[in-house]
Amino acid sequence: MADRITELSLEAVMGERFGRYSKYIIQERALPDIRDGLKPVQRRILFAMDQDGNTFDHPYRKSAKSVGNVMGNFHPHGDSSIYEAMVRLSQNWKVREPLIDMNGNNGSVDNDPAAAMRYTEARLSKIAGEMMTDLGQETVDMVLNFDDTTYEPTVLPSRVLSLFINGATGISAGYATEIPPHNLKEINGALTYLLDHPEAPLSALMRYVKGPDFPTGGIIQGLDGIKKAYKTGRGKIVVRAKTAISEIKGGKKKIEITELPYEVVKSNLVAKIDGIRLNKEVAGISEVRDESDREGMSVVIELNKDVNAAGILTYLFKKTDLQISYNFNMVAIHDQRPVHVSLKQGLEAFLNFRKEVVLKRSSYELAKAQARQHIVEGLIRMLSILDEVVATIRASKNRKDATQNLINSYQFTQPQAEAIVTLQLYRLTNTDVTQLEEEFATLAAKIVRLNLIINESSALNDVIRAEIAEITTTYRSPRRSEIEAEVENLVIDSAITIAEEDVQVLVSRNGYYKRASLRSYKASDSDNGLAEDDLAIFEGQLNTTQHLFMFTNKGNIIYRPVHELPDSKWKDTGEHFSQQLSNWHVDEFVIKVIAIDNLEQEGAFTVVTNDGFIKQTILSDMLPKAYKKKTSMAIKLKTDNSYVVGIAYFKQVKQQEVLLLSHDGVGLRFKVTDVPEIGPRTAGVKSMDLRGTDTIMAALFITNDSQQVAIVANNGAFKYMSVSEINRSKRANKGLLIFTQKKTVAYHVATATIFEAHETALEILTTRWQVQELQLSDYHPSQRIGNGQYVVDVKKNGTPWLIKPLSIHATK
């Protein structure tokens, strides 16, 4: 007993066992043979049905009977796997030329399952018969089945290149295959050309084989992908549905889908498109319905009036299975091993196989013809001595003796003598030597022809060529899939994905942002949901098609389309930038929000920092590429103490001016056109000649000479004057004093604002969040060097921090 125990490592046992298992499923289950294009289960189904006489010219038989025959005789696996393979061979939306003709429910393009096999009937299709024609003529090797009770073929002697015409799909250990269906006429045309031109290049073969021809039609894009696949066995193409946009009543439009990409489930696609409609991912789809019937496929997408139908169709191509990528992975079993099959290699393998089949068939027929000719020759000679032959037979003791007597007396051969002895008497009455001589001549001609086929390659090629032409004439059909050379680059128009709507938008200094419906805003009683220590930098009505550029003190920019702002009730606080932006700083806050109508428009941002730098950056350069998770740089800050003090946006820079006010009470006014346009990741140029530790406290932008400037000092003094009080100068100059400094009191700029001449009131906010309103009628305009009047009790209420016109609640 101990001698029968062998010590093996687990690694060796697992490797050996898995290797055997892998070889089995690669060769005997999942991958098709390059010659007949069939997997073992498919081959066994066709063979069993043929052996059972269940062919196209006979009535249907129960599918369960065929499945039982296959399972009992050839395929020792579950009946469900056999029936599923049978059903797929019958589905004309899965295979280009169905090999099974099934009567009953065999599923649908909506992925409905077929009826149980006890309810359906099946038989071989006519074209499947072409794969069996030469089966009984010793053309292929036959092997014993799983229980050694009968024989089955290792491959079918197919006259149809099913590998390419019906394609194949399968997954095995370490290998997978994905071969698309093709048009029979195109494949046979390439076969004929390759037969006549064995050295034909791929380009010549592709004059016949344009590309895949899916049973569901559709439009194929990507000629380069097809060429690569036909050259290497691997490649990628795009397959899209066949669609049409047309007008319907009421000035509306509809998109009608009449053909789908290969193996796309229609019901799932319709549900996906309807989900897009329900979720309002696209604005303009009013209804999606499936109008398919026995006349053909028709999925209708009805659109609202005055919408971009082409844009919506592009979105659906991009986001649904209306367009898919199909990856060629043409793997088949060739010489007992899996290989990637090129177009030429597949055609050559089939032609070589057909030559082998025709040669074996010819040898078989030659042997039969020669044997029959030999018998006929004996019968002709027998008729010439019929009486003697009859007498000899009558004088014989038995059949064996009669055979031997004929051989001894008249030199007949054993086969001839046996044929004479077994000849029934009634045949002698109508046996005509002329008929036998005609048969002899026919057989002689057949023998000559078969010898020619066997010995002459040109004659062999003629036979194969004629068979291919006959198959083409009988089974050809028009191409269903259109081919376009280039893959269309799908660019979604953002306008179609946005439901155009007016909304109320708020962005706070501390970094909270939101949008709300106008209904929610009107019902809020002016409660914007912000904390007491927060301030609305932007609060106004915008459209969902607009865009927000939000600038921070750290020189960063946050971009958001309005429709992407978090939607909430107006009384809610909204969402904080730190929830989405990974590089948001604790001490960062929003200082300016600018709304843009169209990202394609012209215009530039002007940015000013406290340490005396300024620049212009055009809109297209300021747009971040990846904006959802990080802020982007609007200006490069020189030091850790640098920060942005002013930002403006002008569609066209003409007469606009910049007014800079420094901490030490110096003002400089110059044209925006003096500022160069440079990129966002730069610091800019010198804006003002700052002396000592002086910094810029305010950067104001003047659009006309009638505007006024209001200034508040950090000691609580307030004054306002016309902007013309500060004479225009040049960028980078020192500037002019705007306060008269006293020995006992220092006047330093705390905050300032520009306001229009018609404004009547201003509002000052202090560092202790105290608000003080000023009626301008209570104060007189000041001169440039005037110090104004004390309006804020700094010790009691805090240092002035912000001043703004009461009528301005938003920056747009």
QUIFENCOR-V978162 format. One record per residue. N is the residue number from 1. RES is the residue in three letters. SS is DSSP state (~ for helix, > for strand, _ for the rest). D_CENTER is the distance of its C-alpha to the mean C-alpha in whole Angstrom. Layout:
N_RES_SS_D_CENTER ; N_RES_SS_D_CENTER
This chain:
1_MET___62 ; 2_ALA_~_61 ; 3_ASP_~_61 ; 4_ARG_~_58 ; 5_ILE___56 ; 6_THR___54 ; 7_GLU___52 ; 8_LEU___49 ; 9_SER___46 ; 10_LEU_~_43 ; 11_GLU_~_41 ; 12_ALA_~_43 ; 13_VAL_~_43 ; 14_MET_~_39 ; 15_GLY_~_38 ; 16_GLU_~_40 ; 17_ARG_~_39 ; 18_PHE_~_35 ; 19_GLY_~_35 ; 20_ARG_~_37 ; 21_TYR_~_34 ; 22_SER_~_31 ; 23_LYS_~_33 ; 24_TYR_~_34 ; 25_ILE_~_30 ; 26_ILE_~_29 ; 27_GLN_~_31 ; 28_GLU_~_32 ; 29_ARG_~_29 ; 30_ALA_~_26 ; 31_LEU___25 ; 32_PRO___27 ; 33_ASP_>_30 ; 34_ILE___29 ; 35_ARG___32 ; 36_ASP___31 ; 37_GLY___28 ; 38_LEU___29 ; 39_LYS___28 ; 40_PRO_~_32 ; 41_VAL_~_32 ; 42_GLN_~_30 ; 43_ARG_~_33 ; 44_ARG_~_36 ; 45_ILE_~_35 ; 46_LEU_~_35 ; 47_PHE_~_39 ; 48_ALA_~_40 ; 49_MET_~_39 ; 50_ASP_~_41 ; 51_GLN_~_44 ; 52_ASP___44 ; 53_GLY___45 ; 54_ASN___42 ; 55_THR___41 ; 56_PHE___40 ; 57_ASP___43 ; 58_HIS___44 ; 59_PRO___44 ; 60_TYR___41 ; 61_ARG_>_42 ; 62_LYS_>_40 ; 63_SER_~_37 ; 64_ALA_~_39 ; 65_LYS_~_42 ; 66_SER_~_39 ; 67_VAL_~_37 ; 68_GLY_~_41 ; 69_ASN_~_42 ; 70_VAL_~_39 ; 71_MET_~_39 ; 72_GLY_~_43 ; 73_ASN_~_43 ; 74_PHE___40 ; 75_HIS___37 ; 76_PRO___39 ; 77_HIS___36 ; 78_GLY___35 ; 79_ASP_~_35 ; 80_SER_~_32 ; 81_SER_~_30 ; 82_ILE_~_32 ; 83_TYR_~_31 ; 84_GLU_~_28 ; 85_ALA_~_27 ; 86_MET_~_30 ; 87_VAL_~_28 ; 88_ARG_~_24 ; 89_LEU_~_27 ; 90_SER_~_28 ; 91_GLN___24 ; 92_ASN___24 ; 93_TRP___20 ; 94_LYS___20 ; 95_VAL___22 ; 96_ARG___23 ; 97_GLU___26 ; 98_PRO___28 ; 99_LEU___30 ; 100_ILE_>_32 ; 101_ASP_>_33 ; 102_MET_>_33 ; 103_ASN_>_35 ; 104_GLY___34 ; 105_ASN___31 ; 106_ASN___28 ; 107_GLY___26 ; 108_SER___23 ; 109_VAL___20 ; 110_ASP___20 ; 111_ASN___20 ; 112_ASP___24 ; 113_PRO___26 ; 114_ALA___28 ; 115_ALA___32 ; 116_ALA___34 ; 117_MET___35 ; 118_ARG___39 ; 119_TYR___38 ; 120_THR___36 ; 121_GLU_>_37 ; 122_ALA_>_36 ; 123_ARG_>_37 ; 124_LEU_>_36 ; 125_SER___35 ; 126_LYS_~_36 ; 127_ILE_~_34 ; 128_ALA_~_34 ; 129_GLY_~_38 ; 130_GLU___37 ; 131_MET___36 ; 132_MET___39 ; 133_THR___42 ; 134_ASP___43 ; 135_LEU_~_43 ; 136_GLY_~_47 ; 137_GLN_~_48 ; 138_GLU___47 ; 139_THR___44 ; 140_VAL___42 ; 141_ASP___43 ; 142_MET_>_44 ; 143_VAL_>_44 ; 144_LEU_>_46 ; 145_ASN___44 ; 146_PHE___43 ; 147_ASP___47 ; 148_ASP___49 ; 149_THR___50 ; 150_THR___48 ; 151_TYR_>_46 ; 152_GLU_>_42 ; 153_PRO_>_40 ; 154_THR___38 ; 155_VAL___36 ; 156_LEU___37 ; 157_PRO___38 ; 158_SER___35 ; 159_ARG___36 ; 160_VAL___32 ; 161_LEU___29 ; 162_SER_~_27 ; 163_LEU_~_25 ; 164_PHE_~_23 ; 165_ILE_~_24 ; 166_ASN___23 ; 167_GLY___21 ; 168_ALA_>_21 ; 169_THR_>_19 ; 170_GLY_>_20 ; 171_ILE_>_21 ; 172_SER___24 ; 173_ALA___26 ; 174_GLY___24 ; 175_TYR___23 ; 176_ALA_>_20 ; 177_THR_>_19 ; 178_GLU_>_16 ; 179_ILE_>_18 ; 180_PRO___17 ; 181_PRO___19 ; 182_HIS___21 ; 183_ASN___24 ; 184_LEU_~_27 ; 185_LYS_~_29 ; 186_GLU_~_27 ; 187_ILE_~_27 ; 188_ASN_~_31 ; 189_GLY_~_32 ; 190_ALA_~_30 ; 191_LEU_~_32 ; 192_THR_~_35 ; 193_TYR_~_35 ; 194_LEU_~_34 ; 195_LEU_~_38 ; 196_ASP_~_40 ; 197_HIS___38 ; 198_PRO___37 ; 199_GLU___37 ; 200_ALA___34 ; 201_PRO___31 ; 202_LEU_~_27 ; 203_SER_~_28 ; 204_ALA_~_30 ; 205_LEU_~_28 ; 206_MET___25 ; 207_ARG___28 ; 208_TYR___28 ; 209_VAL___24 ; 210_LYS___22 ; 211_GLY___19 ; 212_PRO___17 ; 213_ASP___19 ; 214_PHE___17 ; 215_PRO___19 ; 216_THR___17 ; 217_GLY___17 ; 218_GLY___14 ; 219_ILE_>_14 ; 220_ILE_>_12 ; 221_GLN_>_12 ; 222_GLY___13 ; 223_LEU_~_17 ; 224_ASP_~_17 ; 225_GLY_~_14 ; 226_ILE_~_16 ; 227_LYS_~_20 ; 228_LYS_~_19 ; 229_ALA_~_18 ; 230_TYR_~_21 ; 231_LYS_~_23 ; 232_THR_~_22 ; 233_GLY___20 ; 234_ARG_>_17 ; 235_GLY_>_14 ; 236_LYS_>_11 ; 237_ILE_>_10 ; 238_VAL_>_7 ; 239_VAL_>_8 ; 240_ARG_>_9 ; 241_ALA___12 ; 242_LYS_>_15 ; 243_THR_>_17 ; 244_ALA_>_20 ; 245_ILE_>_22 ; 246_SER_>_25 ; 247_GLU_>_28 ; 248_ILE___30 ; 249_LYS_~_33 ; 250_GLY_~_34 ; 251_GLY_~_32 ; 252_LYS___29 ; 253_LYS_>_26 ; 254_LYS_>_23 ; 255_ILE_>_20 ; 256_GLU_>_20 ; 257_ILE_>_17 ; 258_THR_>_19 ; 259_GLU_>_17 ; 260_LEU___13 ; 261_PRO___11 ; 262_TYR___12 ; 263_GLU___13 ; 264_VAL___12 ; 265_VAL___15 ; 266_LYS_~_16 ; 267_SER_~_18 ; 268_ASN_~_15 ; 269_LEU_~_13 ; 270_VAL_~_17 ; 271_ALA_~_18 ; 272_LYS_~_15 ; 273_ILE_~_15 ; 274_ASP_~_19 ; 275_GLY_~_18 ; 276_ILE_~_17 ; 277_ARG_~_20 ; 278_LEU_~_23 ; 279_ASN___21 ; 280_LYS___22 ; 281_GLU___18 ; 282_VAL___19 ; 283_ALA___22 ; 284_GLY___23 ; 285_ILE_>_22 ; 286_SER_>_25 ; 287_GLU_>_24 ; 288_VAL_>_22 ; 289_ARG_>_23 ; 290_ASP_>_23 ; 291_GLU___25 ; 292_SER___24 ; 293_ASP_>_28 ; 294_ARG___29 ; 295_GLU___29 ; 296_GLY_>_25 ; 297_MET___22 ; 298_SER___22 ; 299_VAL_>_20 ; 300_VAL_>_22 ; 301_ILE_>_20 ; 302_GLU_>_24 ; 303_LEU_>_24 ; 304_ASN___27 ; 305_LYS___29 ; 306_ASP___29 ; 307_VAL___25 ; 308_ASN___22 ; 309_ALA_~_21 ; 310_ALA_~_19 ; 311_GLY_~_17 ; 312_ILE_~_17 ; 313_LEU_~_15 ; 314_THR_~_13 ; 315_TYR_~_12 ; 316_LEU_~_11 ; 317_PHE_~_8 ; 318_LYS_~_7 ; 319_LYS_~_8 ; 320_THR___8 ; 321_ASP___7 ; 322_LEU___9 ; 323_GLN_>_6 ; 324_ILE_>_4 ; 325_SER_>_4 ; 326_TYR_>_8 ; 327_ASN_>_10 ; 328_PHE_>_14 ; 329_ASN_>_17 ; 330_MET___20 ; 331_VAL_>_22 ; 332_ALA_>_25 ; 333_ILE_>_29 ; 334_HIS_>_31 ; 335_ASP___35 ; 336_GLN___34 ; 337_ARG_>_32 ; 338_PRO_>_28 ; 339_VAL_>_27 ; 340_HIS_>_24 ; 341_VAL___24 ; 342_SER___24 ; 343_LEU_~_24 ; 344_LYS_~_28 ; 345_GLN_~_29 ; 346_GLY_~_28 ; 347_LEU_~_30 ; 348_GLU_~_33 ; 349_ALA_~_33 ; 350_PHE_~_33 ; 351_LEU_~_36 ; 352_ASN_~_38 ; 353_PHE_~_37 ; 354_ARG_~_38 ; 355_LYS_~_41 ; 356_GLU_~_42 ; 357_VAL_~_42 ; 358_VAL_~_44 ; 359_LEU_~_47 ; 360_LYS_~_47 ; 361_ARG_~_47 ; 362_SER_~_50 ; 363_SER_~_52 ; 364_TYR_~_52 ; 365_GLU_~_53 ; 366_LEU_~_56 ; 367_ALA_~_57 ; 368_LYS_~_58 ; 369_ALA_~_59 ; 370_GLN_~_61 ; 371_ALA_~_63 ; 372_ARG_~_63 ; 373_GLN_~_65 ; 374_HIS_~_67 ; 375_ILE_~_68 ; 376_VAL_~_68 ; 377_GLU_~_71 ; 378_GLY_~_73 ; 379_LEU_~_73 ; 380_ILE_~_74 ; 381_ARG_~_77 ; 382_MET_~_78 ; 383_LEU_~_78 ; 384_SER_~_81 ; 385_ILE___83 ; 386_LEU_~_82 ; 387_ASP_~_86 ; 388_GLU_~_86 ; 389_VAL_~_83 ; 390_VAL_~_83 ; 391_ALA_~_87 ; 392_THR_~_85 ; 393_ILE_~_83 ; 394_ARG_~_86 ; 395_ALA___88 ; 396_SER___85 ; 397_LYS___85 ; 398_ASN___81 ; 399_ARG_~_78 ; 400_LYS_~_78 ; 401_ASP_~_81 ; 402_ALA_~_81 ; 403_THR_~_78 ; 404_GLN_~_80 ; 405_ASN_~_83 ; 406_LEU_~_80 ; 407_ILE_~_79 ; 408_ASN_~_83 ; 409_SER_~_84 ; 410_TYR_~_82 ; 411_GLN___79 ; 412_PHE___76 ; 413_THR___74 ; 414_GLN_~_72 ; 415_PRO_~_69 ; 416_GLN_~_72 ; 417_ALA_~_74 ; 418_GLU_~_72 ; 419_ALA_~_70 ; 420_ILE_~_74 ; 421_VAL_~_75 ; 422_THR___72 ; 423_LEU___73 ; 424_GLN___74 ; 425_LEU_~_77 ; 426_TYR_~_76 ; 427_ARG_~_74 ; 428_LEU_~_77 ; 429_THR_~_78 ; 430_ASN_~_75 ; 431_THR___74 ; 432_ASP___74 ; 433_VAL_~_74 ; 434_THR_~_73 ; 435_GLN_~_69 ; 436_LEU_~_69 ; 437_GLU_~_70 ; 438_GLU_~_67 ; 439_GLU_~_65 ; 440_PHE_~_66 ; 441_ALA_~_65 ; 442_THR_~_62 ; 443_LEU_~_61 ; 444_ALA_~_63 ; 445_ALA_~_60 ; 446_LYS_~_57 ; 447_ILE_~_58 ; 448_VAL_~_59 ; 449_ARG_~_55 ; 450_LEU_~_54 ; 451_ASN_~_55 ; 452_LEU_~_54 ; 453_ILE_~_50 ; 454_ILE_~_51 ; 455_ASN_~_53 ; 456_GLU___51 ; 457_SER_~_48 ; 458_SER_~_48 ; 459_ALA_~_49 ; 460_LEU_~_46 ; 461_ASN_~_43 ; 462_ASP_~_45 ; 463_VAL_~_45 ; 464_ILE_~_41 ; 465_ARG_~_40 ; 466_ALA_~_42 ; 467_GLU_~_40 ; 468_ILE_~_37 ; 469_ALA_~_38 ; 470_GLU_~_39 ; 471_ILE_~_36 ; 472_THR_~_34 ; 473_THR_~_37 ; 474_THR_~_37 ; 475_TYR_~_33 ; 476_ARG___31 ; 477_SER___29 ; 478_PRO___27 ; 479_ARG___23 ; 480_ARG___21 ; 481_SER___18 ; 482_GLU_>_18 ; 483_ILE_>_17 ; 484_GLU_>_16 ; 485_ALA___17 ; 486_GLU___15 ; 487_VAL___12 ; 488_GLU___12 ; 489_ASN___12 ; 490_LEU___11 ; 491_VAL___14 ; 492_ILE___14 ; 493_ASP___18 ; 494_SER_~_19 ; 495_ALA_~_22 ; 496_ILE_~_20 ; 497_THR_~_19 ; 498_ILE___23 ; 499_ALA___26 ; 500_GLU___28 ; 501_GLU___31 ; 502_ASP_>_34 ; 503_VAL_>_35 ; 504_GLN_>_37 ; 505_VAL_>_36 ; 506_LEU_>_38 ; 507_VAL_>_38 ; 508_SER_>_41 ; 509_ARG___43 ; 510_ASN___42 ; 511_GLY___38 ; 512_TYR_>_38 ; 513_TYR_>_35 ; 514_LYS_>_34 ; 515_ARG_>_34 ; 516_ALA_>_35 ; 517_SER_>_36 ; 518_LEU_~_39 ; 519_ARG_~_40 ; 520_SER_~_40 ; 521_TYR_~_42 ; 522_LYS_~_45 ; 523_ALA___45 ; 524_SER___46 ; 525_ASP___49 ; 526_SER___48 ; 527_ASP___47 ; 528_ASN___44 ; 529_GLY___44 ; 530_LEU___45 ; 531_ALA___47 ; 532_GLU___50 ; 533_ASP___50 ; 534_ASP___47 ; 535_LEU___46 ; 536_ALA_>_44 ; 537_ILE_>_43 ; 538_PHE_>_41 ; 539_GLU_>_42 ; 540_GLY_>_41 ; 541_GLN_>_39 ; 542_LEU_>_35 ; 543_ASN_>_32 ; 544_THR___29 ; 545_THR___28 ; 546_GLN___30 ; 547_HIS_>_30 ; 548_LEU_>_32 ; 549_PHE_>_33 ; 550_MET_>_35 ; 551_PHE_>_38 ; 552_THR_>_39 ; 553_ASN___43 ; 554_LYS___41 ; 555_GLY___40 ; 556_ASN_>_36 ; 557_ILE_>_34 ; 558_ILE_>_31 ; 559_TYR_>_29 ; 560_ARG_>_28 ; 561_PRO_>_26 ; 562_VAL_~_29 ; 563_HIS_~_26 ; 564_GLU_~_25 ; 565_LEU___29 ; 566_PRO___30 ; 567_ASP_>_31 ; 568_SER___34 ; 569_LYS___38 ; 570_TRP___40 ; 571_LYS___43 ; 572_ASP___40 ; 573_THR___40 ; 574_GLY___36 ; 575_GLU_>_34 ; 576_HIS_>_35 ; 577_PHE_~_33 ; 578_SER_~_34 ; 579_GLN_~_32 ; 580_GLN___29 ; 581_LEU___30 ; 582_SER___31 ; 583_ASN___33 ; 584_TRP___36 ; 585_HIS___39 ; 586_VAL___42 ; 587_ASP___44 ; 588_GLU___41 ; 589_PHE___42 ; 590_VAL_>_40 ; 591_ILE_>_43 ; 592_LYS_>_41 ; 593_VAL_>_38 ; 594_ILE_>_37 ; 595_ALA_>_35 ; 596_ILE_>_33 ; 597_ASP___32 ; 598_ASN___30 ; 599_LEU___28 ; 600_GLU___29 ; 601_GLN___32 ; 602_GLU___35 ; 603_GLY___37 ; 604_ALA_>_38 ; 605_PHE_>_39 ; 606_THR_>_42 ; 607_VAL_>_43 ; 608_VAL_>_46 ; 609_THR_>_47 ; 610_ASN___51 ; 611_ASP___52 ; 612_GLY___52 ; 613_PHE_>_48 ; 614_ILE_>_47 ; 615_LYS_>_44 ; 616_GLN_>_41 ; 617_THR_>_38 ; 618_ILE_>_36 ; 619_LEU_~_33 ; 620_SER_~_30 ; 621_ASP_~_31 ; 622_MET_~_32 ; 623_LEU___28 ; 624_PRO___27 ; 625_LYS___23 ; 626_ALA___23 ; 627_TYR___25 ; 628_LYS___24 ; 629_LYS___26 ; 630_LYS___28 ; 631_THR___31 ; 632_SER_>_31 ; 633_MET_>_34 ; 634_ALA___36 ; 635_ILE___39 ; 636_LYS___41 ; 637_LEU___44 ; 638_LYS___46 ; 639_THR___48 ; 640_ASP___47 ; 641_ASN___50 ; 642_SER___48 ; 643_TYR___46 ; 644_VAL_>_45 ; 645_VAL_>_48 ; 646_GLY_>_46 ; 647_ILE_>_43 ; 648_ALA_>_43 ; 649_TYR_>_40 ; 650_PHE_>_41 ; 651_LYS___39 ; 652_GLN___42 ; 653_VAL___45 ; 654_LYS___48 ; 655_GLN___51 ; 656_GLN___50 ; 657_GLU_>_52 ; 658_VAL_>_51 ; 659_LEU_>_54 ; 660_LEU_>_54 ; 661_LEU_>_57 ; 662_SER_>_58 ; 663_HIS___59 ; 664_ASP___63 ; 665_GLY___63 ; 666_VAL_>_62 ; 667_GLY_>_60 ; 668_LEU_>_58 ; 669_ARG_>_57 ; 670_PHE_>_55 ; 671_LYS_>_52 ; 672_VAL_~_49 ; 673_THR_~_49 ; 674_ASP_~_50 ; 675_VAL___47 ; 676_PRO___45 ; 677_GLU_>_41 ; 678_ILE___39 ; 679_GLY___36 ; 680_PRO___36 ; 681_ARG___36 ; 682_THR___40 ; 683_ALA___43 ; 684_GLY___44 ; 685_VAL_>_48 ; 686_LYS_>_51 ; 687_SER___52 ; 688_MET___56 ; 689_ASP___58 ; 690_LEU___59 ; 691_ARG___62 ; 692_GLY___62 ; 693_THR___60 ; 694_ASP___59 ; 695_THR___56 ; 696_ILE_>_54 ; 697_MET_>_54 ; 698_ALA_>_53 ; 699_ALA_>_51 ; 700_LEU_>_51 ; 701_PHE_>_50 ; 702_ILE_>_52 ; 703_THR___51 ; 704_ASN___55 ; 705_ASP___58 ; 706_SER___59 ; 707_GLN___57 ; 708_GLN_>_59 ; 709_VAL_>_58 ; 710_ALA_>_59 ; 711_ILE_>_60 ; 712_VAL_>_61 ; 713_ALA_>_63 ; 714_ASN___62 ; 715_ASN___66 ; 716_GLY___65 ; 717_ALA_>_67 ; 718_PHE_>_65 ; 719_LYS_>_65 ; 720_TYR_>_63 ; 721_MET_>_64 ; 722_SER_>_62 ; 723_VAL_~_60 ; 724_SER_~_62 ; 725_GLU_~_65 ; 726_ILE___63 ; 727_ASN___63 ; 728_ARG_>_60 ; 729_SER___60 ; 730_LYS___58 ; 731_ARG___55 ; 732_ALA___56 ; 733_ASN___59 ; 734_LYS___62 ; 735_GLY___62 ; 736_LEU_>_64 ; 737_LEU_>_66 ; 738_ILE___65 ; 739_PHE___68 ; 740_THR___71 ; 741_GLN___71 ; 742_LYS___74 ; 743_LYS___76 ; 744_THR___76 ; 745_VAL___73 ; 746_ALA___69 ; 747_TYR___67 ; 748_HIS___63 ; 749_VAL_>_60 ; 750_ALA_>_58 ; 751_THR_>_56 ; 752_ALA_>_56 ; 753_THR_>_54 ; 754_ILE_>_54 ; 755_PHE_>_55 ; 756_GLU___56 ; 757_ALA___60 ; 758_HIS___59 ; 759_GLU___58 ; 760_THR___61 ; 761_ALA_>_60 ; 762_LEU_>_58 ; 763_GLU_>_57 ; 764_ILE_>_58 ; 765_LEU_>_56 ; 766_THR_>_58 ; 767_THR___56 ; 768_ARG___58 ; 769_TRP___56 ; 770_GLN___59 ; 771_VAL_>_58 ; 772_GLN_>_61 ; 773_GLU_>_61 ; 774_LEU_>_63 ; 775_GLN_>_64 ; 776_LEU_~_64 ; 777_SER_~_68 ; 778_ASP_~_69 ; 779_TYR___69 ; 780_HIS___70 ; 781_PRO___68 ; 782_SER___69 ; 783_GLN___69 ; 784_ARG___67 ; 785_ILE___69 ; 786_GLY___70 ; 787_ASN___70 ; 788_GLY___69 ; 789_GLN_>_70 ; 790_TYR_>_69 ; 791_VAL___67 ; 792_VAL___65 ; 793_ASP___67 ; 794_VAL_~_66 ; 795_LYS_~_68 ; 796_LYS_~_67 ; 797_ASN_~_63 ; 798_GLY___62 ; 799_THR___61 ; 800_PRO_>_59 ; 801_TRP_>_55 ; 802_LEU_>_54 ; 803_ILE_>_55 ; 804_LYS_>_53 ; 805_PRO_>_54 ; 806_LEU___54 ; 807_SER___52 ; 808_ILE___49 ; 809_HIS___47 ; 810_ALA___44 ; 811_THR___43 ; 812_LYS___40
